[in-house]
Amino acid sequence: MIFEGLAEKLQNTFDKLKGKGKLSEDDVKSALREVKLALLEADVNFKVVKNFIKRLEERAVGEEVLESLTPAQQVIKIVNEELTDLMGGTQSKLTLGSRTPAVVMLVGLQGAGKTTTVGKLAKHLHGQGRSPQLVAADVYRPAAIKQLQVLGERLEQPVFSMGDKQDPVDIAKAAVSNAESEGRDVTLIDTAGRLHIDEELMDELKGIKKAVKPQEILLVVDAMTGQDAVNVAEKFDEALGIDGVILTKLDGDARGGAALSISSVTGKPIKFVGTGEKLDNLEEFHPDRMASRILGMGDVLSLIEKAEESIDAQKAKELEEKLRKEEFTLEDFQEQMGQIRSMGPLDQIMEMLPGMGNLKQLKGMDMNEGHLDQIEAIINSMTIEERRDPQIINGSRRRRIAEGSGTKVQDVNRLLKQFKQTKKMMKQLGDMQKKGMGGALKDRLPFF
């Protein structure tokens, strides 16, 4: 899970503050020391941490906080605001301008995921009504051109290539001309990378920049490299002048140091984050939403956006009626699980729900995809009557279901327990909505 270690430590620290009620200056300073250690363990740049804690202390030990009725909540509010500022403050969108085609260069080191990110960005832009052209300007890495062509076929978007014998600058210029003649309004240039930054690489990138004058130069960096990603960003910006950053493999970075450091160190915004291997696993980066996730406050807006893309609204309304009448069955559970899975990895979805970022409320529930496949096999091995009324599933039925699904009786027992937990969780979400916490969700996600 993204920021898993940091999120858990920060949430534990603030739980201690909440338990104290009235806070002293020493209480706040002790909590900030824990915050500092948590950030350093998350591989956040030392200077960034030092300045961050200094700002927190200036704000959090003031009379306004210590004399307030809910000082712990005030401290959390301040940390949330400062985390948001640390990651750039506000969302920074692509600036494509009015020129057609708009030209976007993707640059970075080898292995950061540039070529795949070109495909993801093409899918994202196409979903916004754009007509992108992908450009294979990496003539050095074996199979780079073929990889981009395969992505283009999957996306049904054109890929411009002149083979691996041409100069990348000439390829970029020809690609822009081709996009003009073909009526494509965005040109995404996949440039070559190296194992490390060198003069030859930068000269080539500068040549492409001079030839096609891109509206955006986006640096693609691997979030899992931590502070190395920050150093790479600094060097690319100094040599080339980047407009923003795309952090890849954020789903595999439990620490999150790069995401928390890179904007502060370089002054350049994170524009997108890669959260998985699929072509739709690219998210616009919202500093405020990410700060809320880290602090266990959820990210309801992103959840709504994902749901709007993936959830069948009519089926959601039907499910809401069933929940109201307490007719929610294992058939509904299976269908709902399929719709939620279409929104992305379940652990990432759950961390968008307020108070559930560390999954503590789902003790015993396995969040990996293999386990969800197992659940589906078990439900498919039940009769229609069993799916609609799980209470009739006695010992002999459980043994038959286990045998039919290639699982164990314990697995069937676990599923039935999880089904009860899910019903309980959905009731809690419904209660949140009644209290005014889920109004926006209610309008968009009626199944809650």
C-alpha positions as CSV (number, residue, x, y, z in Angstrom):
1,M,0.0,0.0,0.0
2,I,1.2,3.5,-0.8
3,F,2.8,5.2,2.2
4,E,1.9,2.2,4.3
5,G,4.7,2.6,6.9
6,L,4.5,6.4,7.1
7,A,0.7,6.4,7.3
8,E,0.6,3.9,10.1
9,K,3.2,5.7,12.2
10,L,1.6,9.1,11.7
11,Q,-1.9,7.8,12.5
12,N,-0.6,6.1,15.7
13,T,1.1,9.3,16.8
14,F,-2.0,11.3,16.4
15,D,-4.1,8.7,18.1
16,K,-1.9,9.2,21.2
17,L,-2.5,13.0,21.0
18,K,-6.3,12.5,20.8
19,G,-6.2,10.3,23.9
20,K,-4.6,13.2,25.9
21,G,-7.4,15.7,25.5
22,K,-5.6,18.9,26.7
23,L,-2.1,19.2,25.2
24,S,1.0,20.8,26.6
25,E,3.9,22.2,24.6
26,D,5.9,19.1,25.5
27,D,3.1,16.8,24.2
28,V,3.2,18.6,20.8
29,K,7.0,18.6,20.6
30,S,7.1,14.9,21.5
31,A,4.6,14.1,18.8
32,L,6.6,16.2,16.2
33,R,9.7,14.2,17.1
34,E,7.8,11.1,16.2
35,V,6.6,12.7,12.9
36,K,10.2,13.6,12.1
37,L,11.4,10.0,12.7
38,A,8.6,8.7,10.6
39,L,9.4,11.0,7.7
40,L,13.1,10.1,7.8
41,E,12.3,6.4,7.9
42,A,10.1,7.0,4.8
43,D,13.2,8.2,3.0
44,V,12.1,11.9,2.8
45,N,15.0,14.3,2.1
46,F,16.7,15.4,5.4
47,K,16.5,19.1,4.6
48,V,12.9,18.8,3.6
49,V,12.1,17.1,6.9
50,K,14.0,19.7,8.9
51,N,12.2,22.6,7.3
52,F,8.8,20.8,7.5
53,I,9.2,20.1,11.2
54,K,10.3,23.7,11.9
55,R,7.1,25.0,10.2
56,L,4.9,22.6,12.1
57,E,6.4,23.6,15.4
58,E,6.0,27.3,14.7
59,R,2.3,26.7,14.1
60,A,1.5,23.8,16.4
61,V,2.8,25.1,19.7
62,G,1.0,28.5,19.5
63,E,-1.7,29.6,21.8
64,E,-4.4,29.1,19.1
65,V,-3.7,25.3,19.2
66,L,-2.9,24.6,22.8
67,E,-5.9,26.7,24.1
68,S,-8.4,25.3,21.6
69,L,-11.1,22.9,22.6
70,T,-9.8,20.1,20.3
71,P,-6.0,20.7,20.2
72,A,-5.2,17.3,18.7
73,Q,-7.5,17.9,15.8
74,Q,-5.9,21.3,15.3
75,V,-2.4,19.7,15.2
76,I,-3.7,17.1,12.6
77,K,-5.2,20.0,10.5
78,I,-1.9,21.8,10.5
79,V,0.0,18.6,9.5
80,N,-2.5,18.0,6.8
81,E,-2.0,21.5,5.4
82,E,1.8,21.4,5.6
83,L,1.9,17.9,3.9
84,T,-0.3,19.3,1.1
85,D,2.1,22.3,0.7
86,L,5.1,19.9,0.8
87,M,3.8,18.0,-2.2
88,G,3.1,21.1,-4.3
89,G,0.0,22.6,-2.7
90,T,-2.5,22.4,-5.6
91,Q,-2.9,20.0,-8.5
92,S,-0.8,20.9,-11.5
93,K,-2.5,19.9,-14.8
94,L,-0.9,19.3,-18.2
95,T,-0.5,22.6,-20.1
96,L,-1.2,21.7,-23.7
97,G,-2.1,25.2,-24.9
98,S,-3.8,26.0,-28.2
99,R,-1.1,24.8,-30.6
100,T,-2.0,21.7,-32.6
101,P,-0.5,19.3,-32.2
102,A,0.6,19.9,-28.6
103,V,4.0,18.3,-28.1
104,V,4.8,16.4,-24.9
105,M,8.3,15.0,-24.3
106,L,8.7,12.2,-21.8
107,V,12.3,11.9,-20.5
108,G,14.1,9.9,-17.8
109,L,16.5,7.1,-17.1
110,Q,16.3,3.6,-18.3
111,G,14.0,1.4,-16.3
112,A,11.8,4.2,-14.9
113,G,8.9,3.1,-17.1
114,K,8.9,5.8,-19.8
115,T,7.5,3.7,-22.7
116,T,4.6,2.3,-20.6
117,T,3.9,5.7,-19.2
118,V,3.6,7.1,-22.8
119,G,0.9,4.5,-23.3
120,K,-0.9,5.3,-20.1
121,L,-0.8,9.0,-20.8
122,A,-2.2,8.4,-24.3
123,K,-5.1,6.4,-22.8
124,H,-5.7,9.2,-20.3
125,L,-5.7,11.9,-22.9
126,H,-7.9,9.9,-25.3
127,G,-10.4,9.5,-22.4
128,Q,-10.5,13.3,-22.3
129,G,-11.4,13.6,-25.9
130,R,-7.9,14.1,-27.3
131,S,-6.4,12.2,-30.3
132,P,-2.9,11.3,-29.3
133,Q,0.0,10.1,-31.5
134,L,2.7,8.1,-29.9
135,V,6.3,8.6,-31.1
136,A,9.0,6.0,-31.0
137,A,12.1,8.1,-30.6
138,D,14.1,5.7,-28.5
139,V,16.3,4.1,-31.1
140,Y,18.8,2.5,-28.7
141,R,17.0,0.2,-26.3
142,P,16.3,-3.2,-27.9
143,A,12.5,-3.7,-28.5
144,A,11.6,-0.1,-27.4
145,I,9.9,0.6,-30.7
146,K,8.1,-2.7,-30.7
147,Q,6.9,-2.2,-27.2
148,L,5.4,1.1,-28.1
149,Q,3.8,-0.3,-31.2
150,V,2.2,-3.1,-29.1
151,L,0.8,-0.5,-26.7
152,G,-0.5,1.6,-29.6
153,E,-2.4,-1.5,-31.0
154,R,-3.9,-2.2,-27.6
155,L,-5.0,1.5,-27.3
156,E,-6.0,1.7,-31.0
157,Q,-3.9,4.8,-31.3
158,P,-1.3,5.5,-34.0
159,V,2.5,5.1,-33.4
160,F,4.9,7.1,-35.5
161,S,8.2,5.3,-36.1
162,M,11.1,5.6,-38.6
163,G,13.0,2.5,-37.3
164,D,16.1,2.4,-35.2
165,K,18.6,3.8,-37.8
166,Q,17.3,7.4,-37.8
167,D,18.4,10.3,-35.7
168,P,15.9,10.9,-32.8
169,V,15.8,14.7,-33.6
170,D,14.7,13.9,-37.2
171,I,12.1,11.4,-35.9
172,A,10.6,14.0,-33.6
173,K,10.4,16.7,-36.3
174,A,8.8,14.2,-38.8
175,A,6.4,13.0,-36.1
176,V,5.1,16.6,-35.5
177,S,4.6,17.0,-39.3
178,N,2.8,13.7,-39.5
179,A,0.5,14.6,-36.6
180,E,-0.4,17.8,-38.3
181,S,-1.3,16.0,-41.5
182,E,-3.2,13.2,-39.7
183,G,-5.2,15.6,-37.5
184,R,-3.8,14.3,-34.2
185,D,-3.9,17.0,-31.6
186,V,-1.3,15.6,-29.1
187,T,2.1,14.1,-29.9
188,L,3.7,12.1,-27.1
189,I,7.5,11.5,-27.7
190,D,9.1,8.5,-26.0
191,T,12.7,9.5,-25.7
192,A,15.7,7.3,-25.0
193,G,17.1,6.9,-21.5
194,R,20.4,5.8,-20.1
195,L,21.4,3.8,-17.0
196,H,22.8,7.1,-15.7
197,I,22.8,10.8,-16.7
198,D,25.5,11.6,-19.3
199,E,26.3,14.5,-21.7
200,E,25.4,12.5,-24.8
201,L,21.9,11.8,-23.4
202,M,21.3,15.4,-22.5
203,D,22.6,16.7,-25.8
204,E,20.1,14.5,-27.7
205,L,17.2,15.6,-25.5
206,K,18.2,19.3,-25.9
207,G,18.3,18.7,-29.7
208,I,14.7,17.3,-29.6
209,K,13.6,20.2,-27.4
210,K,15.0,22.8,-29.7
211,A,13.6,21.1,-32.8
212,V,10.0,20.6,-31.7
213,K,9.6,23.1,-28.8
214,P,7.4,20.9,-26.6
215,Q,4.6,22.4,-24.5
216,E,5.5,20.0,-21.7
217,I,8.7,18.1,-20.8
218,L,7.7,15.5,-18.2
219,L,10.3,13.6,-16.3
220,V,9.4,10.0,-15.5
221,V,11.0,8.7,-12.4
222,D,10.7,5.4,-10.4
223,A,9.2,6.2,-7.0
224,M,10.9,3.1,-5.5
225,T,14.3,4.7,-5.9
226,G,13.6,7.2,-3.2
227,Q,16.1,9.9,-2.9
228,D,17.8,8.8,-6.1
229,A,14.6,9.9,-7.9
230,V,14.9,13.4,-6.3
231,N,18.6,13.6,-7.4
232,V,17.7,12.6,-10.9
233,A,14.9,15.2,-11.1
234,E,17.3,17.9,-10.0
235,K,19.9,17.0,-12.6
236,F,17.3,16.7,-15.5
237,D,15.8,20.1,-14.5
238,E,19.2,21.8,-14.4
239,A,20.2,20.4,-17.8
240,L,16.9,20.4,-19.7
241,G,14.3,22.4,-17.8
242,I,11.4,20.1,-16.9
243,D,7.8,21.1,-16.5
244,G,6.7,18.4,-14.2
245,V,7.2,14.9,-12.9
246,I,5.4,11.5,-13.4
247,L,6.2,9.1,-10.5
248,T,5.9,5.5,-11.5
249,K,5.5,2.4,-9.3
250,L,4.1,4.4,-6.5
251,D,2.0,1.3,-5.6
252,G,5.2,-0.5,-4.8
253,D,6.7,2.3,-2.7
254,A,5.5,1.8,0.9
255,R,7.8,4.5,2.1
256,G,6.9,7.4,-0.2
257,G,10.0,9.5,0.2
258,A,10.2,10.6,-3.4
259,A,6.6,11.8,-3.5
260,L,7.1,13.8,-0.4
261,S,10.5,15.3,-1.4
262,I,10.6,15.9,-5.1
263,S,8.4,19.0,-5.4
264,S,10.0,20.7,-2.4
265,V,13.5,20.1,-3.7
266,T,13.0,20.8,-7.4
267,G,10.2,23.3,-7.3
268,K,8.5,21.2,-10.0
269,P,5.1,19.7,-9.6
270,I,4.2,16.0,-9.7
271,K,1.6,15.8,-12.4
272,F,0.8,12.1,-12.5
273,V,1.5,9.0,-10.5
274,G,1.6,5.4,-11.8
275,T,-0.3,3.0,-9.4
276,G,0.0,-0.3,-11.2
277,E,1.0,-2.1,-14.4
278,K,-2.3,-1.7,-16.3
279,L,-2.7,1.1,-18.9
280,D,-5.4,2.8,-16.8
281,N,-3.2,2.8,-13.7
282,L,-2.3,6.4,-14.1
283,E,-3.7,9.0,-11.8
284,E,-3.6,12.8,-11.8
285,F,-1.7,13.9,-8.7
286,H,-3.7,15.8,-6.1
287,P,-1.4,16.9,-3.1
288,D,-4.4,17.6,-0.8
289,R,-6.0,14.2,-1.5
290,M,-2.7,12.4,-1.0
291,A,-2.1,14.2,2.3
292,S,-5.6,13.1,3.4
293,R,-4.8,9.5,2.5
294,I,-1.5,9.5,4.5
295,L,-3.3,10.8,7.6
296,G,-6.1,8.2,7.3
297,M,-8.7,10.8,6.4
298,G,-9.5,9.1,3.1
299,D,-9.9,10.4,-0.4
300,V,-13.5,10.5,-1.3
301,L,-13.2,12.6,-4.4
302,S,-10.8,10.2,-6.1
303,L,-13.1,7.3,-5.0
304,I,-16.0,9.1,-6.7
305,E,-14.0,9.7,-9.9
306,K,-12.9,6.0,-10.1
307,A,-16.5,4.9,-9.4
308,E,-17.9,7.1,-12.1
309,E,-15.5,5.4,-14.6
310,S,-16.2,1.9,-13.5
311,I,-19.5,1.4,-11.7
312,D,-22.8,0.6,-13.4
313,A,-25.1,3.3,-12.0
314,Q,-28.3,1.3,-12.6
315,K,-26.9,-1.8,-10.8
316,A,-25.8,0.5,-8.0
317,K,-29.3,1.8,-7.5
318,E,-30.7,-1.8,-7.5
319,L,-28.1,-2.7,-4.9
320,E,-29.0,0.3,-2.8
321,E,-32.6,-0.9,-2.7
322,K,-31.5,-4.4,-1.6
323,L,-29.4,-2.9,1.2
324,R,-32.3,-0.8,2.4
325,K,-34.5,-3.9,2.5
326,E,-31.7,-6.0,4.0
327,E,-31.8,-8.4,1.0
328,F,-28.1,-8.2,0.2
329,T,-27.0,-11.7,-0.8
330,L,-23.8,-13.5,-1.8
331,E,-24.8,-13.1,-5.4
332,D,-24.8,-9.3,-4.8
333,F,-21.6,-9.6,-2.9
334,Q,-20.0,-11.3,-5.9
335,E,-21.3,-8.8,-8.4
336,Q,-20.3,-5.9,-6.2
337,M,-16.8,-7.3,-5.8
338,G,-16.4,-7.5,-9.6
339,Q,-17.4,-3.8,-9.9
340,I,-15.1,-2.7,-7.2
341,R,-12.2,-4.8,-8.6
342,S,-12.7,-2.9,-11.9
343,M,-11.8,0.3,-10.0
344,G,-8.3,-0.9,-9.2
345,P,-6.5,-2.9,-6.5
346,L,-8.7,-3.3,-3.5
347,D,-6.1,-2.0,-0.9
348,Q,-5.9,1.3,-2.9
349,I,-9.7,1.6,-3.0
350,M,-10.0,1.0,0.8
351,E,-7.4,3.6,1.7
352,M,-9.6,6.2,0.0
353,L,-12.3,5.6,2.6
354,P,-12.0,7.8,5.7
355,G,-10.5,6.0,8.7
356,M,-9.7,2.8,6.7
357,G,-6.4,3.7,5.2
358,N,-4.5,1.1,7.3
359,L,-7.2,-1.5,6.9
360,K,-7.4,-2.0,10.6
361,Q,-11.2,-2.3,10.4
362,L,-10.8,-5.3,8.1
363,K,-8.9,-7.7,10.3
364,G,-8.6,-11.1,8.8
365,M,-9.5,-9.9,5.3
366,D,-6.9,-10.7,2.7
367,M,-6.7,-8.0,0.1
368,N,-4.7,-9.7,-2.6
369,E,-6.2,-10.5,-6.0
370,G,-5.5,-14.3,-5.7
371,H,-7.7,-14.4,-2.6
372,L,-10.5,-12.6,-4.5
373,D,-10.3,-15.2,-7.2
374,Q,-10.7,-17.8,-4.5
375,I,-13.8,-16.1,-3.2
376,E,-15.3,-16.1,-6.7
377,A,-14.6,-19.9,-7.1
378,I,-16.3,-20.6,-3.7
379,I,-19.4,-18.6,-4.6
380,N,-19.6,-20.2,-8.0
381,S,-19.7,-23.7,-6.3
382,M,-22.8,-22.8,-4.2
383,T,-26.3,-23.4,-5.3
384,I,-28.6,-20.5,-6.1
385,E,-30.4,-21.1,-2.8
386,E,-27.2,-21.0,-0.8
387,R,-26.0,-17.7,-2.5
388,R,-29.3,-16.1,-1.7
389,D,-29.6,-17.4,1.9
390,P,-26.1,-18.2,3.3
391,Q,-27.7,-19.1,6.7
392,I,-28.7,-22.5,5.3
393,I,-25.1,-23.4,4.6
394,N,-24.4,-26.1,7.2
395,G,-21.4,-28.4,7.7
396,S,-22.1,-30.8,4.9
397,R,-22.9,-28.0,2.5
398,R,-19.6,-26.3,3.4
399,R,-17.7,-29.5,2.7
400,R,-19.4,-29.9,-0.7
401,I,-18.7,-26.2,-1.6
402,A,-15.0,-26.6,-0.6
403,E,-14.6,-29.7,-2.7
404,G,-16.3,-28.1,-5.7
405,S,-14.1,-25.0,-5.6
406,G,-10.8,-26.7,-4.9
407,T,-10.6,-25.0,-1.5
408,K,-10.8,-26.0,2.2
409,V,-13.7,-25.8,4.6
410,Q,-11.8,-23.1,6.5
411,D,-11.8,-21.0,3.3
412,V,-15.5,-21.3,3.0
413,N,-15.9,-20.4,6.7
414,R,-13.7,-17.4,6.2
415,L,-15.7,-16.2,3.2
416,L,-19.0,-16.4,5.1
417,K,-17.4,-14.4,7.9
418,Q,-16.1,-11.8,5.5
419,F,-19.6,-11.6,3.9
420,K,-21.0,-10.7,7.3
421,Q,-18.1,-8.1,7.8
422,T,-18.9,-6.6,4.5
423,K,-22.6,-6.2,5.3
424,K,-21.6,-4.6,8.6
425,M,-19.0,-2.3,6.8
426,M,-21.6,-1.2,4.3
427,K,-24.0,-0.4,7.1
428,Q,-21.3,1.7,8.7
429,L,-20.8,3.6,5.5
430,G,-24.6,4.1,5.3
431,D,-24.6,5.5,8.8
432,M,-21.7,7.9,7.8
433,Q,-23.9,9.2,5.0
434,K,-26.8,9.8,7.4
435,K,-24.5,11.8,9.6
436,G,-23.6,14.0,6.7
437,M,-20.1,12.5,6.1
438,G,-21.0,10.8,2.8
439,G,-23.4,13.1,1.0
440,A,-21.2,13.5,-2.0
441,L,-20.6,9.7,-2.0
442,K,-24.3,9.0,-1.7
443,D,-25.1,11.0,-4.8
444,R,-22.5,9.2,-6.9
445,L,-22.2,5.8,-5.2
446,P,-25.8,4.8,-4.3
447,F,-24.7,1.3,-3.3
448,F,-23.4,2.9,-0.1
